[in-house]
Amino acid sequence: MERPWLQYVVEGNPKEIEIPEISLVELLGESLQAYPHHTAITFFNQTYTYKELESHIQKAAGMLWDKGIRKGDRVAIMLPNCPQYPVNFYGALSCGATVVQLNPMFQPTELLHILKDSETKALIILDRLLPLFQSIAGETPVKEVIAVGLEPDFTDGESAKEMPQVKIDPIDDVAVLQYTGGTTGLPKGAMLTHYNIAANTLQSAATGLVKTRKGEERVLTIAPLFHVYGMTSGMCVTFHNGGNLILVPKFDVEQVVALIEQTKPTAFPGVPTMYIALLDYYKTRQFDLGCLTTCSSGSAPLPLEVLEQFNKVSGTKVAEGYGLSEASPVTHRNPISGLQKNGSIGIPLPNTDARIVDIATGEQTLEAGQVGELVIKGPQVMKGYWNRPEETNLTIREGWLFTGDLATMDEDGFFYIVGRKKEMILASGFNVYPIEVENVIYRHPAVLEAAVFGIPDEYRGETVQAMVVLKEGAELTEQQLIDFCRTELAAYKVPAHVQFVQHLPKTAVGKILKRTLREQFINNKAQ
């Protein structure tokens, strides 16, 4: 199998790195020793050094140990981005427990499913969310509930007892259950071992997500820590580099701009909707983005127009990448140093292999330029799905992770996502990839956000539907946007219908929920 991307192995983008068999607790321990007096966390006006972070983690671990948490137990954390998150995350891991990531926006039925499925023993929850849990408490396996506030002295009163050193097997022991919805069915837990996440942390650090100025980086972390992207690319990489984790609990563009001006972050692992909002705000009130030296984008494709405009106003180059929960999450990134290709997810990280296979069987490796399913192999690939051996065997075959994403690889070894297998539109026998249509729509100056998906059509089988959010004060008609698309797209790719909406539904990390949009649209049409 050819690996043309290896020609781009340069400084800051190695072919392979050494990945020791180390637990996340040991990996953090290296930074706790190396940078005791450096700022580890900034949360609005609060700061914590690495020495203070270590003390809080020890107290949290002691508290959990006192409550009977032992190796292998599941400890769920339901908190927004705040210092209490990493403290309890590493506190649970220090006990040998597995962290179950929970979105604070979950509704009772969503929360109940994950708590039952994971057999969670202890729940660490934001105090104001306690009534939500109490509404389902009797149906859950949870034995211990720890309500946490956001006050600065958040570990006062917790146990500071000495606890025994817990032996962790990095290869086999599961550090995190990261629940992912996939394309169908109830969320299932991706089992990410200590080694998986430590490997991805070291891979990301080696490719310059946070540059090599150890102990000096300030990383603006808005992506939620309960999401695998925020956890690894934000928290774990920053701590590994001895940097300052600037935590933001939710994305509010005015607050974020004020925070950028106040804290001068050097790195920003963002998602497309954040870049879109920052760029739109910049057009009304220019602010200095020159402090940012390293920006990356993940979770969903970044529209080309947004990428090019943000690079222009910031003076940096946003390195688009790719990942998924099942891979801890990062597998590809445009090199921070060296060649980048706009619209590409870049090349595989060190120690990572990737190829494009035929959709029908998944057995034939396709040539450059052909569309197929992206499959990945590397140390960051999950152990499997929690209690779902059949789904694990469908997703991981002979060590290769089948992503469910359609992609191509060019002759240089750069990869391009064209859509989900389940999202591909088959219109009159032709394949239409939503991202191609969305990239054209985003070029219209009146468009803020867009989502394209297929809807049933009696004549064509499927036809193209676009949902669009306009910029404030902008005016645009359905026909005007369709005519605009006709100038740049083949007729079968042009949206048959455009609907203008106030907002698009998104996940906690800002990924547009196309499946939800499609279901809502079809249900509304049926009524």
N, C-alpha and C positions, 0 to 999 in steps of 0.2 A: 504493500500500500504506500502510495506517494504521500509525502508530508511537505508540500512546498513552502509552508509557513516557516520551516526551520531556517530558511535563508535570511529571516529577519531576526535571528538570534544576535542581539547586540547587548551592550551594557544597559542594564535596567530591564532587559527582556531575555532572561536566560532560557536555555532549552530544558535544563533540569536543575533542581535545587535539592539539597539534603533535607529530608523531612524526618526528624527523629520521632520515635514512638514516645510521645509526650502527652500528658493530660492537659486539659485547659487550665486546671489549677496550677500545674507546674509551669505552664507557659506564662501565666500571669505572674507567678512567683518570681520569675526572672526580672520582670520590670519593677516589681515591688522592691526588689533588692537594689536594682540599678538606678532607680529614679525616686528615692523616698521623698525628696523635698520638691519635686516637680508637681505642677498642678495636674491632677488626673481628671477631674470633672469640673465643669462650670455649668451651673444651673441658675439662670437669671443672675441674682446678686450673690449666690452662694458658690464657694469654691472648696475643693477637697484635694489635698495632696495624696500622693500614692501611699504615704505612711498612714494617713487618716483613713484612706480606702481600705487598707489592709486591716486596720483595727475594727472597722465596721463589719467587714466580711467575717472576721473571726467571731464577733459577737453574734452575727446572724447565724453562722454555722453552729455555734454553741446552743443558741436558742432552739434551732431545729433538732439538734441532737437530743436536747432535754425533752423534746416533745415526741421522741421515739423514732425520728427519721433515720433510716439506715440505708446501707448500700442497696441500690436497685429500686428503692421506693420512688414513686412519682410525686414530684412537688410542682404544682401548677402556679404560675405567676400571672396575675391579671393587673398590670400596671401600665400607665403611659410612660413616655420617656421622662425619667427622673432619676436621681442618684440611687433611690431605693431599688431600682431595677437591677443594675449590675451587682449591688451589694447582696441582694437575695439570690440572684442567679449564681454567683460564685460561692455564696454560703451554702446553697443546696448542693452544688457540685462537690464542695469540700466534704460533705457527708457521704459522698458516693451516690447521691440520688440522681435521678433523671429529671430535667426541667421540662415541664409541659408548657408551651407558649400559648397564651390566651390573649385575644384581642379584647380590650376594655369596652369595645362597642358591641360585643356579642349580646344577642337576645337570649332569654332563658333557655329556649329549645336548643340553640347552638351550643351554649355553655354546657347544658346537661349531656348532650351527645359526647362531647370531648372528655368531660370528667368521668363518665361511665366507661367509655371506650378505653381510656388510658388507665383506668382504675387508680385514679389520683388519691393519694393518702392525705396530703396537706395542700391547702390553698392559701396563697399569699395574695391579698386582694386590696385594692384601693378602698379606703374606709367608706367613701360615698357610694360605692357599688355594692356594699354589703347587703342591702335589701333585695337586690336583684338575685344574689345567690341564695338568700334565705327563702325566696319563693320556690326554690327547687331542692333545697338542702336535703330533705328527707328521701329524695330519690337518688342521691349521689352516694358514692363510696367514701366521700371525704370525712376523715376523722378529726383533723385539726384545721382551724381557720385562723389566719393571722391577718387582721385588718391593719393596713398601713396608711399613715397620713403623709403629707408632703412637707411637714415641718423640717427645719434644718437638722435638729438633734434627733434624727429618726431612729437611732438604735439605743437611745437612753432606756434603761430598764430591761434591755434584753440580756440574756445570760452571757456572761463572759467566762463561763466554765471552760477548763481545758477539756478538749475532746481528743480521743485517740486518732492517730494518723490513719486515714482510710486508704487502703491500697487499691488503686484504680488501674485496670487493664485498658490502655488507650485504644487498642485495636478492637476489643470486643465490647467494652462497656459503653452503653448509650448515654450520651450527655444530654441530648435534646430530643424531644418528640415534637417535630414541626408539622403541624396539621396542614394539609393542602387539599383543596377541593378537587383538583384535576378538572377533567372535562365533564364527568358525570358522577352521580352518586354522592353519598355522604363524605365529609372530610375524612381522610385517612392519615395516620401519623407516620411521617418519614423518620426512620430511626437514624439519627446522626450521631456517630460515635465521637469520643474525644479526639481520636485521630483524624476523622473526617474534617472536623471544624478547625483543628489545629493546622492541618495540612492546608486548608483553604486560606487560613489567616496568613501562613507563611508564603503561599503562592501569591496572594494579593499584595503582600508587603514587598515581595521580590520584584514584582512588575510595576511598582511605583504608584500604587493607588494613593498611598501616603509616601511621599518621597523619603529619601534615606537620611533626612536631617533628624536623627533620633532625638527624642526628647524636646523637639522644638515645634512640632506640628500642632495646629489648632484645627480640629475637625468638626465642622458644623454637621450635627447629626439630627436630622429631622425625620428621616426614615425610621419607623418605629422599631425599637429593639425587639419587640415580640415577633417581628417579621424577620425572616432569615437574612435578608439583605442588610437591614439595620444592625442586626446582631453581629454578623461577621465583618462586613465592610466598614461599619461604623465602630462598634464597641471593641471587638476582638483585635482588629488591625490597629486601632488607635492605642489601645493598652499595650500591645506588643511593641509598638514603636515608642512607648513612653510619652505619648502625646496627651493633649488636653481634649477630652471629649466634651464638646459643647452641646448639651442636651436641650432639645426643643420638643415640648409635649405635643404640639399640633402645628400644622402649617397655616399661618396667617401671614399673608405677604407683607403687610405693613410692619408687623412685629419682627419678621425675619429680616427685613431690610434694616430696621433699627439695630437688630442684633449683629448683623454683618458690619455695620458702621461702628458699633461699640467694641466688638471682640476681635475684629479683623481675622477671620478664619483663613487658614492657608489651604484647606482641603474641603471638598464638598462631595460626598457620595449622594447624588440626588436621583430623582425619577422624572420622567418627561413632564408630568403635570406641574411640578415645581419650577422647572426651567421655563415652561410656557408662562406661568404666572409672574415670575421674576422679570422676564423679558417684557411682558405687557405692562407691568408697573414701571419699568425703566423708561418706557416711551412717554409716560406722563410726568415722571420725576426722576431725572438721572441721578444715580448714586454710584459710588466708587466700588467696582468689583475687582480692582487691581490687586487686592490682597490675596485673591485666590490663585494659587499656582497649580493645583491639581483638582480637576473636576471629573467625575465619572457619572454615567447614567445607566441605570438598570431597571429591571422589572417589566419594561415594555419598550417597543421600538420608539426612538426619539425622532420625531418628524424632521426631515432634512432641513426644511426652512427654518425651524426653531434652532437646530444645531448650528447652522451657519450664522444666524443673526446673533445668537448668544456668544459664540466665539468672537464675533466682530466687536460687540460692545464690552466684553470682559477682557479681551486681550489674551485669553487662555484658550486651550483646546480641550473641549469636553471629550473624554475618551469613552465612547459608547461600548458597553459590554453586554454580557448575557449570562444568565444563570437560572437555576430553578431550585425549589426547596430540596429536591432529592439529591442535589449536588452541593449543598452547604453554603452558599449557592453558586459561586462564580466558576464558570468554565472557560469563558472567552473574554478578551478585552482588546481594544485597539491599543497598541503600544503607546505608553506615555512618552517614551523617547523613541523617535524614529517614525517610520511611515504610519500614517493613519488614513483610513478611507472612509469618507463620509457615507453614512447609510449602512456601514458594515458593523457587525458586532466584534470584528477584529479576528484575532487568531487564538488558538488554545493557550491556556496558561501553562507554565512549566509543569512537567510530569503528567500532562493531560493529552490524550489522543482524541481525535474526532473524525467522523466521516459522514457522508451522505449516502443513505441506502434507499433502495426502492421501497415504495409505499406498500406494495402488495405483499411481499414476503419478508422484507427487512434483511434479506440475505445478500443481495447484490450491491456492491459499492459502485456508486454512480460516478461518471466523469465530471470534470469541472463544468459548471454552467447548468447542469441538470438539477431539477427540483426533486427533492426526496425528503425523507425524515432524517433529522439530525440525531446521531447517536454519539455517546461520549463514554470514555473510560478514563479513570483517574483515581487518586487517593481520596478525593473529596466526595466520591459517589457513596450514597447511603448504604447502610447495612441491609435495608429492606423496609417494607411497610409493617407497622406494628400489628401483629396478629392477623396478617393477610398474606399468607404464603402464595396463594394463587395469583394475586395481583402483583406480588413481588416478582414471581417467575415470568409474568407477561412483560414487566417493565425492565427487568435486568436479565439479559440473556448473554451467557458466556462472558460475563463481566462488563458488557456494554449496556449503558443506560439509554433506553429508548425514550426520547423527550416528548414525543407527540407534536413537535414543532417541525414545520416544513421550512427547508432552507436550501441554499445553494453555496458552493464554494467556488471562488474564481481561480484562475491559473496561478495566482500568487499565494493561494492558501488562506485568503480572507473569506470569512463566512458571512452570509446574509440571511436573515430571517424573513420569510415571506408570509408566514401566518401559521395558525394552529391547524392540524389535520382536520379538526372538527369545525374550523372556521372558514375553510376554503369554500368559495362559492362556485357552484357548477351551473353556469348560465348558458343555455343552448349548446351544451356539450363542451364549452370552453371553461378552463380554470381561471377564476378571478381571485387574486390575493388581496385581501382588504388593505394591507399596508400600502400597496402601490396606489390605490385610489385615494387613501387618506393623505399620502404625501402630496398629491396634486391639490386636494382640497385645502390643505394647510398653506399653500402658496397664495391663496386669495387673501388680500390684506384685511378683509372684514372678518375672517374666521379666527376664533380663539381656540376652540377644541372641536374634534370631529371623531366619529366612530362609524365604521362601515361594516355591514354584515349582510348575509343573504336571507331573503324571505321567499316563501313558496310562491311559485308562479305557474299557472295552469299551462301556459304555452312554452315558456323557457325552462321550466323545471324549478329554477331559482332566478331571482333578479336582485339587483344591487340596491340596497337601502342605505341612505346616509342620515345620521343624526348630527346636527351641528349646533354649537354654541357660538354666537356672534360676540365680537368685542363690544364693550360698552359704547353705546351711541352709534354703532355701525348699522347700516341698512343693506339688506340683500334679499332678493327674492329667490324662490326655488328655481325658476327658469334661468335666472342669471347665473346661478352656480352650476347648473347642468350644462349651460352653454360654455362656461369657463372650462369645465372638465372635458367637453368635447374637443377642445383645441389641443389637448395633451394626451387623451386616452382613446384607444380603440373603442368602437361603438358598444361592444358587448360589456366593456368595463365601466361605462358611464353610468352613474346612479340613475335608476328609473324614477326614484322618488327621493326628495330631501325634506326632512322635518326639522324645523328650528325649535330648540328647547332652551330652557334657562340654565340647566346643568346636566351633567352626565353622571350616572352612578359609578362610584369608584370603590376599590378596596382600601384598606387602611393605609397602604403604602402609596396609593394614588393611581393604581392601574384601573383603566376603564373597564367596567364589567359588560362586555359585549353580549355575553350569553343572557344576562339579565335584561339588557335592552331588547334583544331579539324576542325573548319570551314575553316581555311586556307589550311589545309592538304587535305580535301575533295574537295575543289574548285580547288586546283592545280592538283589533280588526274583526275578531270573531264575535264580539258583543254587539 
